[in-house]
Amino acid sequence: MSSTKSRSKSEVRVTVQARIDKQTKDAAMAAFKAMGMDMSTGISIYLNQVAHDQRMPFTPSAADPLDATLADALADVKAGRVEHADNYAAYKAAMDKL
């Protein structure tokens, strides 16, 4: 009699393949290793989270979050809300006032 446990249909393992650049793969592998897991485990955790929540565990965006910050900074410059310093002493004096 065999002692191997049979898996239900939901427990059958499949192979998932994805194409990604080497630099990203290597960085992800290093991050997973630092967390004590391999790439397969990390990807499995991600996919299980997506399946459980029916959404990605982060908000994908086409806009760079720094774009809004840059736009705000440029608006401040145009509106004259930015102080300028001609040298380090003037800069330090302005910072000391804050």
N, C-alpha and C positions, 0 to 999 in steps of 0.2 A: 504494500500500500504506500502510495506517495504522500509525502508530507508537504508538498508544495500547495500553497494557498491559491485558489483561482480568483481572478479579479472580475468584478462586475464590469458591465460595458462602460460605466462612467470612470472606471479606474484603469482602463486600457491606456497605455502610454503611446504617444505618437511623436514623431520627429517634426519639428518646425524649423524651417530654414529661412534665413533672412540675409540680405546683402547689406553690408555696412562698411564704411572705410576703416582701414586698419588702425588708424590713430584713435578713433572712437571706441573700437572694440578693445584695444589695449588699455585705454583709460577706464572703460567699464570693468574689464577683468580685474584691474588693480583695485578699483573701488570695492568690487564684490569680495575680493580676497581680503581686503582690510576689514570687511564686515564678517569674515569667517565663512564665506560661501563661494561656490563656483558660479560660472556664468549661467549654467542651466538652472540652478536654484534661483538665482536673481531674476531671470526672465520668467520662471514659473511663478514666483511671488507676484511679479508685475501683472502677468496675465490672470492669475487668480483674483487679484484685486479689481481688475477691470471687469471680470465676469461677475464678481460679487456686487460691485457698486453700479454696474452698467454705465460707467463713465471712466475717463482717464483719471489717474490719481494726481493730476496737475491740469492746469488750464492752458492748452496750447494757444499760441497767439502769433499772428504774422507780424505784429508790431514789436519792436524792441522796446522794453520798458524804459530804457534810457532816452528814447526819442521824446517822450513827454517831459522828462526832466530837462533835456536840452531846449525844448521849445519854451518851457517856463523861464529858463535862464536867459534865452535870447529876448524874450518879452521884457524881462527885467532890465536888460541892457538898453533896449529901445525906449523904455519908459523912464530911463534915468534913475532907476532904483539901485544902481551898482556904483560903489565908490571905487575910484582908481587911486593907485599909489605909484609915484614915480620912482621910489626907492624903498629899500627894506625898512628904513627908519620910519617912513610915512606909513608903510604897511603895518608895522608893529604898533604904532600909535593908534591906528584905526582899529586894530584887533583888541588892544587894551581897553578901548571905549566900550566894546561889547561886553 
